[in-house]
Amino acid sequence: MQAADDGVLVGQVRQGRLEAYGDLVRRYQGSVFGVCYRMLGERQEAEDLAQDAFIRGYERLDTFDLAYPFGPWIRRVAANLCLNRLQRRQPILVDLDDEAGLQGGPPGPTPEWSAEKRQEAEEIRRAILALPPVYRAVVELRHYQDASYEEIAAALHLPLSDVKSHLFRARRILARRLVDHG
């Protein structure tokens, strides 16, 4: 139902009702920020690029296919912006306090369990942030956004074979780094 609602809102924006785009922004701002934060590892930069993603999405709304949900499309716009930014800089390690603030929800059953889960999340986040930008993007799109290989190829303007090999290599690097630290 939400995809249909998204299509209605996009149609209203295309007809000049700009408030409808505000509804889309409110609906997806959390997930778009999440994509940016996981890829960039820095809160302020993630906020800036999330905002840029919605601006870019608005500018390119005429390319959006109403047959599909808006959420995955705008998150891919965000992932592409992040990838472009990452290709111009070195990775930054995530502050554990910032990562914990994004987690939300109740803690685990014991303080020890919670501490262990935070440590695991920190190790995974550091390993992902250390990946080359394009590997980080394919991991984000595949494992956090549930994008298909074809969708990743289209979003990143890569051949399907490159997406598969990048994902394979990224997983191999992550496994090696996590085993070495585990």
C-alpha positions as CSV (number, residue, x, y, z in Angstrom):
1,M,0.0,0.0,0.0
2,Q,2.9,2.4,0.8
3,A,4.3,2.0,-2.8
4,A,0.9,3.0,-4.1
5,D,0.8,6.0,-1.7
6,D,4.3,6.9,-2.9
7,G,3.1,6.9,-6.5
8,V,0.2,9.2,-5.6
9,L,2.5,11.6,-3.8
10,V,4.9,11.6,-6.7
11,G,2.1,12.3,-9.1
12,Q,0.9,15.2,-6.9
13,V,4.4,16.7,-6.9
14,R,4.6,16.4,-10.6
15,Q,1.3,18.3,-10.8
16,G,2.8,21.1,-8.7
17,R,1.7,20.2,-5.2
18,L,5.2,20.6,-3.5
19,E,3.9,19.7,-0.1
20,A,3.5,16.1,-1.2
21,Y,7.3,16.0,-1.6
22,G,7.6,17.0,2.0
23,D,5.4,14.0,2.9
24,L,7.9,11.8,1.0
25,V,10.8,13.4,2.8
26,R,9.2,12.8,6.2
27,R,8.4,9.2,5.3
28,Y,12.0,8.3,4.2
29,Q,14.3,10.8,5.9
30,G,15.3,8.2,8.6
31,S,16.2,5.4,6.1
32,V,18.0,7.8,3.8
33,F,20.0,9.2,6.7
34,G,20.8,5.6,7.8
35,V,22.2,4.8,4.3
36,C,24.4,7.9,4.4
37,Y,25.5,7.3,8.0
38,R,26.4,3.6,7.3
39,M,28.4,4.6,4.2
40,L,30.1,7.7,5.5
41,G,30.5,7.0,9.2
42,E,30.1,10.7,10.2
43,R,26.8,12.1,11.5
44,Q,27.1,15.7,10.1
45,E,28.3,14.6,6.7
46,A,25.5,12.0,6.6
47,E,22.9,14.6,7.4
48,D,24.3,16.9,4.6
49,L,24.2,14.1,2.0
50,A,20.8,12.9,3.1
51,Q,19.5,16.4,2.4
52,D,21.4,16.5,-0.9
53,A,19.8,13.2,-1.8
54,F,16.3,14.6,-1.4
55,I,17.2,17.6,-3.4
56,R,18.7,15.4,-6.2
57,G,15.6,13.2,-6.0
58,Y,13.3,16.2,-6.4
59,E,15.3,17.4,-9.4
60,R,15.1,14.0,-11.0
61,L,11.6,13.1,-10.0
62,D,10.6,12.9,-13.7
63,T,12.9,9.8,-14.0
64,F,11.1,8.0,-11.2
65,D,9.0,5.0,-12.4
66,L,5.6,5.1,-10.6
67,A,5.4,1.3,-10.8
68,Y,8.1,1.0,-8.1
69,P,8.3,2.2,-4.5
70,F,9.9,5.5,-3.8
71,G,12.0,4.4,-0.8
72,P,14.5,2.1,-2.5
73,W,14.9,4.7,-5.3
74,I,15.7,7.6,-3.0
75,R,18.0,5.4,-0.9
76,R,19.9,4.5,-4.1
77,V,20.2,8.2,-4.9
78,A,21.7,8.7,-1.5
79,A,24.0,5.7,-1.9
80,N,25.3,7.1,-5.2
81,L,26.0,10.5,-3.6
82,C,27.8,8.9,-0.8
83,L,29.9,6.8,-3.1
84,N,30.9,9.9,-5.1
85,R,31.9,11.5,-1.8
86,L,33.8,8.5,-0.6
87,Q,35.8,8.3,-3.8
88,R,37.2,11.7,-2.9
89,R,38.3,11.0,0.6
90,Q,39.7,8.5,3.1
91,P,37.5,6.5,5.4
92,I,36.6,7.8,8.9
93,L,36.1,5.6,11.9
94,V,32.7,5.8,13.5
95,D,32.4,7.0,17.0
96,L,30.9,4.2,19.1
97,D,28.6,6.7,20.9
98,D,27.2,7.9,17.5
99,E,26.6,4.3,16.4
100,A,24.9,3.4,19.6
101,G,22.6,6.5,19.3
102,L,21.4,5.2,15.9
103,Q,20.6,1.7,17.2
104,G,17.5,2.7,19.2
105,G,15.3,0.1,20.9
106,P,15.8,-1.6,24.2
107,P,19.1,-3.1,25.3
108,G,19.8,-6.8,25.3
109,P,18.9,-8.9,28.3
110,T,22.1,-8.2,30.2
111,P,24.6,-5.4,30.3
112,E,27.3,-7.9,29.2
113,W,25.3,-9.0,26.2
114,S,24.7,-5.3,25.3
115,A,28.4,-4.5,25.6
116,E,29.3,-7.6,23.4
117,K,26.8,-6.6,20.7
118,R,28.1,-3.0,20.7
119,Q,31.6,-4.3,20.3
120,E,30.6,-6.6,17.5
121,A,28.7,-3.7,15.7
122,E,31.7,-1.5,16.1
123,E,34.0,-4.1,14.6
124,I,31.7,-4.6,11.7
125,R,31.3,-0.9,11.1
126,R,35.1,-0.3,11.2
127,A,35.6,-3.2,8.8
128,I,32.9,-1.8,6.4
129,L,34.3,1.7,6.6
130,A,37.8,0.4,5.7
131,L,36.5,-1.1,2.4
132,P,37.1,0.7,-0.8
133,P,34.2,3.0,-1.6
134,V,32.6,0.9,-4.4
135,Y,32.8,-2.2,-2.2
136,R,31.2,-0.3,0.6
137,A,28.4,0.8,-1.7
138,V,27.6,-2.7,-3.0
139,V,27.6,-4.0,0.6
140,E,25.2,-1.2,1.7
141,L,22.9,-1.7,-1.2
142,R,22.8,-5.5,-1.0
143,H,22.8,-6.2,2.7
144,Y,21.2,-3.1,4.2
145,Q,18.8,-2.1,1.4
146,D,18.1,-5.6,0.0
147,A,18.7,-4.4,-3.5
148,S,19.0,-7.1,-6.2
149,Y,22.2,-7.4,-8.2
150,E,20.5,-5.8,-11.2
151,E,19.3,-2.9,-9.1
152,I,22.8,-2.4,-7.7
153,A,24.2,-2.5,-11.3
154,A,21.7,0.1,-12.4
155,A,22.2,2.4,-9.4
156,L,26.0,2.4,-9.6
157,H,26.2,2.3,-13.4
158,L,28.3,-0.9,-13.3
159,P,28.1,-4.1,-15.3
160,L,26.3,-7.0,-13.5
161,S,29.5,-9.0,-13.4
162,D,31.4,-6.2,-11.7
163,V,28.7,-6.0,-9.0
164,K,29.0,-9.7,-8.3
165,S,32.8,-9.6,-8.2
166,H,32.8,-6.5,-6.0
167,L,30.4,-8.0,-3.6
168,F,32.3,-11.3,-3.5
169,R,35.6,-9.4,-2.8
170,A,34.0,-7.2,-0.2
171,R,32.6,-10.2,1.7
172,R,36.0,-11.9,1.5
173,I,37.8,-8.8,2.9
174,L,35.2,-8.4,5.6
175,A,35.4,-12.1,6.6
176,R,39.2,-11.9,6.8
177,R,39.2,-8.7,8.8
178,L,36.5,-9.9,11.2
179,V,38.3,-13.3,11.8
180,D,41.6,-11.5,12.4
181,H,39.9,-9.3,15.0
182,G,37.6,-12.0,16.5
